Amino acid sequence: MLIRRLILITASLLGAWMLWVTVLPAPNSVPPRTPLTSSSWRVAEHTVSTLQPFQLEARILAREDYYLDRGAQLSPTDLALGWGPMADPEVLRHISISQRNRWYFWRAEPLPIERRQIETHSANMHLIPANPAVASILAQLKAGQHIRLSGQLVKVEGDDGYNWVSSLSREDTGDGACELIWVEQLAVLP
């Protein structure tokens, strides 16, 4: 009975390790890019198309890494970012922030600033590293750091019909309000 359990546990661990090394992308890996036009390219089984240029300086409010969801093939990390009043540590100490399932959540009672300021000065952003240097920096980021990023807001179309489209507005909230960013440059600020 004990030997059977050990064999089962060993087989389970070996299976999980095989999944990890063969299916899941390495944290700093960037799938190869094949240009189609000046505004679209192929990454794995996806066509990535630019929607508009994007740049931002912000404080990292939270970070969440993804390995198993459909988007993890391209975007392994989401950052909840805050700018303007949502980058102020005095404001942030009154707000509880979390992320899960590609969503960013906040809670505060009482509100330290107007609700609309929180909504328009913070967002969950899905980041697609454009190169290994960006992927390496992204893998090391932590909540509380100030960053500068630039790139393109994009839409992603999978060969299997999968679609993921960036928001183009900072006025929206809820489903579809996140930015999907092809990150070409990323730096941690002092």
C-alpha positions as CSV (number, residue, x, y, z in Angstrom):
1,M,0.0,0.0,0.0
2,L,2.8,2.4,0.9
3,I,4.7,1.6,-2.3
4,R,1.6,2.2,-4.4
5,R,1.1,5.6,-2.8
6,L,4.8,6.5,-3.4
7,I,4.5,5.5,-7.0
8,L,1.3,7.5,-7.4
9,I,2.8,10.6,-5.8
10,T,6.0,10.3,-7.9
11,A,4.0,9.9,-11.1
12,S,1.9,12.9,-10.2
13,L,4.9,15.1,-9.6
14,L,6.6,13.9,-12.8
15,G,3.4,14.7,-14.7
16,A,3.2,18.2,-13.3
17,W,6.9,18.8,-14.0
18,M,6.5,17.6,-17.6
19,L,3.5,20.0,-18.0
20,W,5.6,22.8,-16.6
21,V,8.6,22.3,-18.9
22,T,6.8,21.4,-22.1
23,V,3.5,23.4,-22.1
24,L,4.0,26.5,-20.0
25,P,6.2,29.3,-21.2
26,A,9.3,30.1,-19.2
27,P,8.8,33.3,-17.2
28,N,11.2,35.4,-19.2
29,S,10.5,33.8,-22.6
30,V,9.0,35.8,-25.5
31,P,7.4,33.9,-28.4
32,P,9.0,34.7,-31.7
33,R,7.4,37.4,-33.8
34,T,6.9,37.2,-37.5
35,P,6.0,40.5,-39.2
36,L,2.9,40.6,-41.5
37,T,2.5,44.3,-42.1
38,S,3.8,47.4,-40.3
39,S,0.9,47.3,-37.9
40,S,0.4,43.5,-37.4
41,W,2.5,40.4,-36.8
42,R,2.3,36.8,-35.9
43,V,3.1,35.4,-32.4
44,A,2.6,31.7,-32.0
45,E,-0.9,31.0,-33.3
46,H,-2.0,34.6,-33.0
47,T,-2.1,37.8,-35.1
48,V,-1.3,40.8,-33.0
49,S,-2.4,44.2,-34.5
50,T,-1.7,47.7,-33.2
51,L,-4.6,50.0,-32.2
52,Q,-2.7,53.0,-31.0
53,P,0.5,54.0,-29.3
54,F,0.6,53.9,-25.5
55,Q,2.9,55.3,-22.8
56,L,2.5,55.7,-19.0
57,E,4.4,56.5,-15.9
58,A,2.7,54.9,-12.9
59,R,3.1,53.1,-9.5
60,I,2.6,49.4,-9.4
61,L,-0.4,48.8,-7.1
62,A,-0.3,45.0,-7.5
63,R,1.0,42.3,-9.8
64,E,-0.4,38.9,-10.8
65,D,1.3,36.2,-12.9
66,Y,-0.6,33.8,-15.1
67,Y,0.5,30.4,-16.3
68,L,-2.6,28.4,-17.2
69,D,-5.2,30.8,-18.7
70,R,-5.5,31.3,-22.4
71,G,-3.9,34.7,-22.3
72,A,-0.8,33.5,-20.5
73,Q,0.7,32.4,-23.9
74,L,1.2,36.0,-24.7
75,S,0.7,38.0,-21.5
76,P,2.2,36.3,-18.5
77,T,1.7,39.2,-16.1
78,D,-0.9,41.8,-15.3
79,L,0.0,44.9,-13.4
80,A,-2.6,47.0,-11.5
81,L,-1.2,50.5,-12.1
82,G,-2.0,53.9,-10.5
83,W,-1.1,57.4,-11.6
84,G,-1.9,60.9,-10.5
85,P,-3.7,60.6,-7.1
86,M,-3.6,56.8,-7.3
87,A,0.2,56.9,-7.1
88,D,0.1,58.8,-3.8
89,P,1.2,56.6,-0.9
90,E,-1.1,58.5,1.5
91,V,-4.1,57.8,-0.7
92,L,-3.1,54.2,-1.3
93,R,-2.7,53.3,2.4
94,H,-6.5,53.6,2.7
95,I,-7.3,51.4,-0.3
96,S,-7.2,47.6,-0.4
97,I,-6.1,46.2,-3.8
98,S,-6.2,42.7,-5.2
99,Q,-6.1,40.9,-8.5
100,R,-7.5,37.6,-9.8
101,N,-8.8,36.1,-13.0
102,R,-7.4,39.0,-15.0
103,W,-9.4,41.6,-13.0
104,Y,-8.2,44.3,-10.6
105,F,-10.3,45.0,-7.4
106,W,-10.1,47.8,-4.9
107,R,-12.0,48.5,-1.7
108,A,-11.9,51.6,0.6
109,E,-14.2,52.8,3.3
110,P,-14.3,55.7,3.6
111,L,-13.0,56.7,0.2
112,P,-9.8,58.7,0.4
113,I,-10.5,60.4,-2.9
114,E,-13.6,60.5,-5.2
115,R,-14.6,57.2,-6.6
116,R,-14.3,58.5,-10.2
117,Q,-10.7,59.5,-9.5
118,I,-9.9,56.0,-8.5
119,E,-11.6,54.6,-11.6
120,T,-9.9,57.0,-14.0
121,H,-6.4,57.0,-12.4
122,S,-5.9,53.2,-12.0
123,A,-6.3,50.2,-14.2
124,N,-5.4,46.5,-14.6
125,M,-3.1,46.2,-17.6
126,H,-2.3,43.0,-19.5
127,L,1.4,43.2,-20.6
128,I,2.8,41.4,-23.6
129,P,6.6,41.7,-23.6
130,A,7.9,42.6,-27.0
131,N,11.5,41.4,-26.4
132,P,13.6,39.5,-23.9
133,A,14.8,42.6,-22.2
134,V,11.3,43.7,-21.4
135,A,10.4,40.2,-20.3
136,S,13.3,40.2,-17.9
137,I,12.4,43.5,-16.3
138,L,8.7,42.5,-16.1
139,A,9.6,39.3,-14.2
140,Q,11.3,41.3,-11.5
141,L,8.7,44.1,-10.9
142,K,7.1,44.5,-7.4
143,A,4.2,46.4,-6.0
144,G,5.2,49.9,-4.9
145,Q,7.7,50.5,-7.7
146,H,7.4,53.4,-10.1
147,I,7.7,52.4,-13.8
148,R,7.6,53.9,-17.3
149,L,6.4,51.8,-20.1
150,S,5.7,52.4,-23.7
151,G,4.4,50.4,-26.6
152,Q,1.2,49.7,-28.5
153,L,-2.4,49.0,-27.4
154,V,-3.2,45.9,-29.4
155,K,-5.8,43.4,-30.3
156,V,-5.0,39.7,-30.5
157,E,-6.8,37.2,-32.8
158,G,-6.1,33.5,-32.4
159,D,-6.2,31.1,-35.2
160,D,-8.9,29.2,-33.2
161,G,-11.2,32.3,-33.1
162,Y,-9.9,33.6,-29.7
163,N,-10.1,37.5,-29.5
164,W,-8.6,39.8,-26.9
165,V,-8.9,43.6,-27.5
166,S,-7.5,46.5,-25.5
167,S,-9.6,49.2,-24.2
168,L,-8.8,52.6,-25.8
169,S,-10.3,54.7,-23.1
170,R,-9.4,55.6,-19.5
171,E,-13.0,56.5,-18.8
172,D,-14.4,53.0,-18.9
173,T,-14.7,50.4,-16.1
174,G,-15.7,46.8,-15.8
175,D,-15.4,44.0,-18.4
176,G,-13.3,45.1,-21.4
177,A,-11.8,48.2,-19.6
178,C,-8.3,46.8,-19.3
179,E,-5.4,47.8,-21.6
180,L,-3.7,45.0,-23.6
181,I,-0.2,46.4,-24.2
182,W,2.6,45.2,-26.5
183,V,5.4,46.6,-24.2
184,E,8.4,47.7,-26.3
185,Q,10.1,49.7,-23.5
186,L,9.9,49.2,-19.7
187,A,12.0,50.9,-17.0
188,V,11.9,51.1,-13.2
189,L,12.1,54.8,-12.1
190,P,13.9,56.0,-8.9
